[in-house]
Amino acid sequence: MTHPAHPVSRERVAAARVLVVGDAMLDRYWFGAVERISPEAPVPVVRVNREEERLGGAANVALNTKTVGAQATLLTVVGDDEPARKLQQLLEKEGVSTLLGHDPQLYTIVKLRVIGRAQQLIRIDFENAPDHEVLHGMLADFERVLPGYDAVLFSDYGKGGLTHIPRMIELARAAGKPVLVDPKGSDYTRYAGATAITPNRAELAQVIGTWRNEADLHERAEKLRVELGLEGLVLTRSEEGMSLFDAAGHTQVPAQAREVFDVTGAGDTVIATLAVMLAAGLPLREAMPIANRAGSIVVGKFGTASVSYDELFPGASA
């Protein structure tokens, strides 16, 4: 197992301030009993007996940042609707600060999952593509609050909320803040100048193509890193652990998960932990094994989970 020589102190983590920017979502779960097939169509009838609501998207990334022990603020735009109010309540309950823009033309993104017989039967998404620039009005807020943070984390879910990301990256870098991006889509030029991006294998293949072997991957990843002017490209590789491509070359940490129950949200945990460690002053090479350990812990839990300071650094002194 890869362990950093010295755990990062609780005080150092508690003092770290991370600004999370991106597409927030509300994850709704309806659990029920399936006892019969509908007479109307060949589908199961689910009698809902329990409902659950959790933070999703960038809101879950902000929650993960807070759970690790740092201070988190979520900057995003939501609708003027019931899910937006629910999101705000959940964030307040978890101690995540918010800078929420409200847009009456926007539906707050909701992912409703119906669970019966311990399996997901259907997922229903509620969202709309706005006909105008949603986050434009938040640029001034971003610039105003930026000096109060130690790192900026952009959580891009490809929902259109981060159209102004190049300008935000530019402002953050000019202010000397490390910038991490969880990327989406096939055009990464919008992330140019960030400190690091954290794609998974499928996401990276969309951009650099499918690699033939490890040497081919290293060559393509390094070329992309240089083109985008990144300090590091962090590739999350599931059972193969994580790879970091930076100016010093390539380093890999192996996966540590003993038993994988659920990979949901593991990427959120990894990037949140990376952001916290960078905000606490660690270089990428020291932060990556810690983020890898966080990812290994979270896949052993069910559902969108998170990792606490004590789980990350067991036995560490306060």
C-alpha positions as CSV (number, residue, x, y, z in Angstrom):
1,M,0.0,0.0,0.0
2,T,1.2,3.5,-0.8
3,H,1.2,5.7,2.3
4,P,2.5,9.2,2.5
5,A,5.4,9.4,5.0
6,H,3.5,11.8,7.2
7,P,-0.2,12.2,7.4
8,V,-1.4,15.7,6.8
9,S,-2.4,17.2,10.2
10,R,-6.1,17.7,11.0
11,E,-5.5,21.4,11.5
12,R,-3.9,21.8,8.1
13,V,-6.8,20.1,6.5
14,A,-9.4,22.1,8.6
15,A,-7.8,25.3,7.5
16,A,-7.9,24.4,3.8
17,R,-10.6,26.3,1.8
18,V,-11.9,24.9,-1.5
19,L,-14.2,26.7,-3.9
20,V,-16.2,24.1,-5.9
21,V,-17.8,25.4,-9.2
22,G,-20.0,23.3,-11.4
23,D,-23.3,21.6,-12.2
24,A,-25.2,20.7,-9.0
25,M,-27.8,18.0,-8.9
26,L,-30.3,16.4,-6.5
27,D,-30.2,12.6,-6.4
28,R,-33.6,11.2,-5.4
29,Y,-34.2,7.6,-4.6
30,W,-37.6,5.9,-4.3
31,F,-37.4,2.5,-2.7
32,G,-40.3,0.1,-2.9
33,A,-41.7,-3.4,-3.0
34,V,-42.2,-5.2,-6.3
35,E,-45.0,-7.7,-5.9
36,R,-46.7,-7.8,-9.3
37,I,-46.5,-6.9,-12.9
38,S,-48.7,-4.1,-14.2
39,P,-51.9,-5.1,-16.0
40,E,-51.4,-2.1,-18.3
41,A,-47.9,-3.1,-19.6
42,P,-45.2,-5.7,-19.0
43,V,-43.6,-3.6,-16.3
44,P,-43.1,-4.1,-12.5
45,V,-45.4,-2.2,-10.2
46,V,-43.3,-0.5,-7.4
47,R,-45.1,0.4,-4.3
48,V,-42.9,3.1,-2.9
49,N,-42.4,2.9,0.9
50,R,-39.3,5.1,1.4
51,E,-37.8,8.1,-0.2
52,E,-34.2,9.4,0.1
53,E,-32.5,12.6,-1.2
54,R,-28.8,13.1,-1.6
55,L,-26.5,15.7,-3.0
56,G,-25.4,15.0,-6.6
57,G,-23.0,16.4,-9.2
58,A,-20.9,19.3,-8.0
59,A,-22.9,19.4,-4.8
60,N,-21.6,15.9,-3.9
61,V,-18.0,17.0,-4.7
62,A,-18.5,19.9,-2.3
63,L,-19.9,17.5,0.3
64,N,-16.8,15.2,-0.1
65,T,-14.5,18.2,0.4
66,K,-16.3,19.0,3.6
67,T,-16.4,15.4,4.8
68,V,-12.6,15.0,4.4
69,G,-12.4,17.9,6.9
70,A,-11.8,21.0,4.8
71,Q,-14.0,24.1,4.3
72,A,-16.1,24.0,1.1
73,T,-18.2,26.5,-0.8
74,L,-20.3,25.6,-3.8
75,L,-20.8,28.2,-6.5
76,T,-23.5,27.2,-9.0
77,V,-26.8,28.2,-10.6
78,V,-30.0,26.4,-9.9
79,G,-33.6,26.9,-10.8
80,D,-36.2,28.7,-8.7
81,D,-38.0,25.5,-7.8
82,E,-38.6,22.9,-5.1
83,P,-35.4,20.8,-5.9
84,A,-33.3,23.9,-5.6
85,R,-34.7,24.6,-2.1
86,K,-34.1,20.9,-1.1
87,L,-30.5,21.2,-2.4
88,Q,-30.0,24.3,-0.3
89,Q,-31.4,22.6,2.8
90,L,-29.1,19.5,2.3
91,L,-26.0,21.7,1.8
92,E,-26.8,23.8,4.9
93,K,-27.3,20.6,6.9
94,E,-23.9,19.3,5.8
95,G,-22.2,22.6,6.5
96,V,-21.3,23.4,2.9
97,S,-21.4,27.2,2.2
98,T,-23.2,28.2,-0.9
99,L,-23.1,31.0,-3.6
100,L,-26.3,30.0,-5.5
101,G,-27.6,31.9,-8.5
102,H,-31.3,31.3,-9.1
103,D,-32.5,31.2,-12.7
104,P,-36.3,30.9,-13.1
105,Q,-35.9,29.5,-16.6
106,L,-33.7,26.7,-15.4
107,Y,-34.9,23.3,-13.9
108,T,-32.6,22.2,-11.1
109,I,-31.2,18.9,-12.3
110,V,-32.9,16.0,-10.6
111,K,-31.9,12.3,-11.1
112,L,-34.7,10.1,-9.8
113,R,-33.8,6.5,-9.3
114,V,-36.6,3.9,-8.6
115,I,-35.2,0.9,-6.6
116,G,-37.1,-2.3,-6.2
117,R,-35.9,-5.7,-5.1
118,A,-32.5,-4.1,-4.3
119,Q,-31.9,-3.1,-7.9
120,Q,-32.3,0.1,-9.9
121,L,-35.4,-0.4,-12.2
122,I,-35.3,3.0,-13.9
123,R,-33.7,6.4,-13.7
124,I,-35.6,9.5,-14.6
125,D,-33.8,12.8,-15.3
126,F,-35.3,16.2,-14.9
127,E,-33.3,18.9,-16.6
128,N,-33.5,21.4,-19.5
129,A,-31.0,23.2,-21.7
130,P,-31.4,26.9,-21.1
131,D,-31.4,29.2,-24.1
132,H,-29.0,31.7,-22.5
133,E,-25.7,31.8,-20.6
134,V,-26.5,30.6,-17.1
135,L,-23.3,31.2,-15.2
136,H,-22.4,34.5,-16.8
137,G,-23.9,36.4,-13.9
138,M,-21.8,34.5,-11.4
139,L,-18.4,35.6,-12.9
140,A,-18.4,38.7,-10.7
141,D,-19.2,36.6,-7.6
142,F,-16.4,34.2,-8.5
143,E,-13.9,37.0,-8.9
144,R,-15.0,38.6,-5.7
145,V,-14.7,35.6,-3.4
146,L,-11.7,34.0,-5.1
147,P,-9.0,35.6,-2.7
148,G,-10.7,33.8,0.2
149,Y,-9.9,30.2,-1.1
150,D,-6.8,28.0,-1.3
151,A,-7.9,26.0,-4.3
152,V,-10.6,25.9,-7.0
153,L,-12.3,22.8,-8.2
154,F,-14.3,22.8,-11.4
155,S,-16.8,19.9,-11.5
156,D,-17.9,19.7,-15.1
157,Y,-20.9,17.4,-15.8
158,G,-21.3,18.7,-19.4
159,K,-24.6,20.4,-18.5
160,G,-23.7,23.8,-19.8
161,G,-23.0,25.4,-16.4
162,L,-19.3,25.9,-17.1
163,T,-19.3,27.8,-20.4
164,H,-17.1,30.5,-18.8
165,I,-14.6,28.1,-17.4
166,P,-11.6,29.4,-19.4
167,R,-12.0,32.9,-17.9
168,M,-12.5,31.5,-14.4
169,I,-9.3,29.3,-14.8
170,E,-7.4,32.4,-15.9
171,L,-8.6,34.4,-12.9
172,A,-7.8,31.6,-10.5
173,R,-4.3,31.0,-11.9
174,A,-3.6,34.8,-12.0
175,A,-4.4,34.8,-8.2
176,G,-2.0,31.9,-7.7
177,K,-4.6,29.3,-6.8
178,P,-4.3,25.7,-7.8
179,V,-7.1,24.7,-10.2
180,L,-8.4,21.1,-10.5
181,V,-10.9,20.1,-13.2
182,D,-13.0,17.0,-13.5
183,P,-13.4,17.1,-17.3
184,K,-16.2,16.2,-19.7
185,G,-16.6,15.9,-23.5
186,S,-14.0,15.6,-26.3
187,D,-12.6,19.2,-26.2
188,Y,-10.3,19.8,-23.4
189,T,-8.9,23.1,-24.7
190,R,-11.3,24.9,-22.4
191,Y,-9.4,23.6,-19.5
192,A,-6.0,24.9,-20.7
193,G,-3.9,26.4,-17.9
194,A,-5.4,24.4,-15.1
195,T,-3.1,22.8,-12.5
196,A,-4.5,19.4,-13.2
197,I,-7.4,17.5,-14.8
198,T,-8.7,14.1,-13.5
199,P,-10.3,12.1,-16.4
200,N,-11.1,8.4,-16.1
201,R,-10.0,6.0,-18.8
202,A,-13.2,6.4,-20.9
203,E,-13.1,10.2,-20.7
204,L,-9.4,10.4,-21.7
205,A,-9.9,8.0,-24.6
206,Q,-12.5,10.4,-26.0
207,V,-9.9,13.0,-26.3
208,I,-6.6,11.2,-27.1
209,G,-8.1,8.1,-28.8
210,T,-7.7,4.5,-27.6
211,W,-4.1,3.7,-26.7
212,R,-2.5,0.5,-27.9
213,N,-0.3,-0.1,-24.8
214,E,1.2,1.7,-21.8
215,A,4.0,3.4,-23.8
216,D,1.4,4.7,-26.3
217,L,-0.7,6.0,-23.4
218,H,2.3,7.8,-21.8
219,E,3.1,9.5,-25.1
220,R,-0.4,10.7,-25.9
221,A,-1.1,11.8,-22.3
222,E,2.1,13.8,-22.1
223,K,1.4,15.4,-25.5
224,L,-2.0,16.5,-24.2
225,R,-0.6,17.8,-20.9
226,V,2.0,19.9,-22.7
227,E,-0.6,21.2,-25.3
228,L,-3.0,22.3,-22.5
229,G,-0.2,23.7,-20.3
230,L,-1.2,21.6,-17.3
231,E,1.1,20.8,-14.4
232,G,-0.4,17.4,-14.2
233,L,-2.8,15.0,-15.8
234,V,-4.2,12.6,-13.3
235,L,-5.8,9.5,-14.8
236,T,-8.1,7.4,-12.6
237,R,-7.9,3.8,-13.8
238,S,-10.3,1.8,-11.6
239,E,-8.7,-1.5,-10.7
240,E,-5.3,-0.2,-12.0
241,G,-5.2,2.6,-9.5
242,M,-4.2,6.1,-10.6
243,S,-1.5,7.6,-12.9
244,L,0.0,11.0,-12.8
245,F,1.7,12.5,-15.8
246,D,3.7,15.6,-15.0
247,A,7.0,17.4,-16.0
248,A,9.0,14.7,-14.0
249,G,7.4,11.9,-16.0
250,H,4.9,9.3,-15.0
251,T,4.1,7.8,-11.6
252,Q,1.4,5.3,-10.8
253,V,-0.2,4.2,-7.5
254,P,-2.0,0.8,-7.4
255,A,-5.6,0.4,-6.5
256,Q,-6.1,-0.6,-2.8
257,A,-9.8,-1.6,-2.7
258,R,-10.2,-4.9,-1.0
259,E,-13.9,-5.3,-2.0
260,V,-15.7,-3.1,-4.5
261,F,-19.4,-2.6,-3.7
262,D,-20.2,0.5,-5.7
263,V,-18.1,2.9,-7.8
264,T,-20.8,5.6,-7.8
265,G,-19.3,8.9,-6.9
266,A,-15.7,7.5,-6.5
267,G,-14.4,10.1,-9.0
268,D,-16.1,12.9,-6.9
269,T,-14.2,11.6,-3.8
270,V,-10.9,11.4,-5.6
271,I,-10.9,15.0,-7.0
272,A,-12.3,16.4,-3.8
273,T,-9.5,14.8,-1.8
274,L,-6.9,16.0,-4.3
275,A,-8.3,19.6,-4.1
276,V,-8.1,19.5,-0.3
277,M,-4.5,18.3,-0.3
278,L,-3.5,20.9,-2.8
279,A,-5.3,23.5,-0.7
280,A,-3.4,22.3,2.3
281,G,-0.1,23.0,0.4
282,L,0.8,19.5,-0.8
283,P,2.3,19.0,-4.3
284,L,0.4,16.8,-6.8
285,R,2.8,13.9,-6.4
286,E,2.2,13.7,-2.6
287,A,-1.5,14.4,-3.0
288,M,-2.2,11.7,-5.5
289,P,-1.6,8.6,-3.2
290,I,-3.9,10.1,-0.6
291,A,-6.7,10.7,-3.2
292,N,-6.1,7.2,-4.4
293,R,-6.6,5.8,-0.9
294,A,-9.8,7.9,-0.6
295,G,-11.2,6.4,-3.8
296,S,-10.3,2.9,-2.6
297,I,-12.2,3.5,0.7
298,V,-15.3,4.9,-1.0
299,V,-15.8,2.0,-3.5
300,G,-16.2,-0.3,-0.5
301,K,-19.4,1.6,0.5
302,F,-22.9,1.5,-1.0
303,G,-24.3,4.5,-2.9
304,T,-22.7,7.9,-3.4
305,A,-20.5,7.9,-0.3
306,S,-17.7,10.0,1.1
307,V,-14.6,9.6,3.2
308,S,-13.7,11.2,6.6
309,Y,-10.4,12.5,7.8
310,D,-10.1,9.6,10.3
311,E,-10.8,7.0,7.6
312,L,-8.1,8.6,5.4
313,F,-5.5,8.9,8.1
314,P,-6.3,6.2,10.7
315,G,-4.3,6.6,13.8
316,A,-3.2,10.1,12.9
317,S,-2.8,12.4,15.9
318,A,-5.1,15.5,16.1
